Amino acid sequence: MTMTTLNKTIDLHFFKNLAITVKRYAVPVIIMASLSVKTASAQDREITLAEALKLGVESSNVVKLSHARVDEAISEYEQAKDRVNPSGKASFGYTRAEIPINTLDFGTNSIGLPKNDNAYIGTASVSEVIFGGNKLKYAQQSTELLTQVARMNAVNDKDQITYDIIAAYYNLYKVLQSQKVVKQNLNTIDEQIHQAQRFFDQGLVTKNDVLRFQLQRSNIELNGIDLETNRKIVNYNLDVLLGLPETTQLSIKDIDEAQREIGPLTTYVDTALAVRAELRTLDLRTQVAETQIKNVNANTLPTLAASGAAYYVGTNLNPVRGGSYITPITLGLNLSWDFSTLWNNKHKVSEAKVQRDEVELNKAIKINDVKREVNQNYQSYVMALDKIKLLQTSIEQAGENNKILDSKYKSNIASATDRADAETLLYQAQINLELAKADAGLAYYTLIKSTGKLSK
C-alpha cells in the first residue's frame, strides 16, 4: 500500500513563545512557585492564594518600610503638638573671684574689697507665645495631613504587593497547567508511537511515520524542560521572599475559575476616581500646599509672647542666710513685628501658590491616567472572557478532528503526518484554554487593582 506524505510542518513555535512569556515573569518580583518533580531532601508545601497573600504581605519589607514611615509621620505630628506648650528653663552657676588689688581710692575716701569671694547666680524662666501668626497651628495641620499621606502611601504599597503576589500566583498556575498538558500529551504520543511501531512491524506504515511521532515527542519534552527550569526559578524566588527554606518545593491549589460578573465601564471608572490612593494622596497634598500658603502669609504678622523669670544672686550658697543674696522676679510681655516681611514675603507666597498649582495639575493628569488605565484593564478582561468562549469551541472542534483522524489513521486512510497535525492542534487548544483561564483571572484582579479596591 502506498502512503502519501503531506508537506506540512508541525507548529512548535507556540511552545517557544510560551517559554519566553514565562521567563519574562520570572523576575525578582515573582513570588509564587510550584513543583512537579520532588526531591527527597526538599520540603513540600501546598499553598493557596489566600495563604500566599498573608505570607507575602507579612514578609514584605516594602510594607514594613511603609509602616515605619507612618510611625515617623505620627511622631512628627506629636512633636508639632508639643511646640504649643510653654517653654521653661533653669540654670545655676558658681563663680570664684580672686581680687589681688582690692582698693579703690576716691580722694579722701576709698572702697576696699575682699581679697576673694564667691558668687552664686541662679535663674528660672517660663515663656509662652500668646500669638505667633498661627504658625504653630499651621504646622500641626501640615504634619497631620502628611501623616494621612503616609497612610495613603502605605495602602498603595500594600495594594502593589498584593497584586504582585496575585500576578505571580496566576503565572505559576500557567506554568503548572502547561506542565500537566505536556505530561498528558506525552502519554498520548507514547500510545501513538506504540501503535505506529506495531503498524510498522506489520508493514502497514513506513519507518518515517514512526519517526514523525518520535520527533513530536522530543519537541514536547524540550518544552517540558523549559517549563521545569522556569518553575525552579519561580519557586526559589518565592522561598526567598516569604522567608521559607530555599529547598521548600511549593505547589498550588487550582484557581477559582468561576466566571465573575462584570458591570459597566462607568462603574469601575467612578470607583477608581473615588477610591484610588494616589488621587486621595494628591487631595491631601493640595491641602498641605494651602496650609503652607497660610503659613507663609503668617510671616507678616506680629508676635506676642509672655514671660516670667526669677533670679538668685548671692555670695553664699545658703539661701537662708539673709543679707547675702537678692532674688529679683520679673514678668513681661514682648511684642515684636518684622514689618520688612510686608515687602520681602510676597515672592515666598507666590512660590507657595505655584507649588499648590503644580499639585492640582498633577491630580488632573493622574485622573486622566486612571481613566485610561481602568478602560484598558476593563477591555482586556472582556477580551479574556471572549477568548475563553472561543477556545472552548476550538477545543471541541480540535477534539472532534482528532477523533476523526485517529480513526482514519487506524484504518490506514490518513497519513501519520495528518494524525500528528491533529494531535498538535488539540494539544495547542488545550494549552491555550488553560492559559486563557489564568489570563482572565489575572485580568480581573488587574481591573480591580486599577479601581483601588484590591486589598479592601
Secondary structure, 3 states (H helix, E strand, C coil): CCCCCCCCCCCCHHHHHHHHHHHHHCCCCCCCCCCCCCCCCCEEEEECHHHHHHHHHHHCHHHHHHHHHHHHHHHHHHHHHHCCCCEEEEEEEEEEEECCCCEEEECCEEEECCCEEEEEEEEEEEEEEEECCCHHHHHHHHHHHHHHHHHHHHHHHHHHHHHHHHHHHHHHHHHHHHHHHHHHHHHHHHHHHHHHHHHHHCCCCCHHHHHHHHHHHHHHHHHHHHHHHHHHHHHHHHHHHHCCCCCEEEEECCCCCCCCCCCCHHHHHHHHHHHCHHHHHHHHHHHHHHHHHHHHHHHHCCEEEEEEEEEEEECCCCCCCCCCEECCEEEEEEEECCCCHHHHCHHHHHHHHHHHHHHHHHHHHHHHHHHHHHHHHHHHHHHHHHHHHHHHHHHHHHHHHHHHHHHHHHCCCCCHHHHHHHHHHHHHHHHHHHHHHHHHHHHHHHHHHHHCCCCC
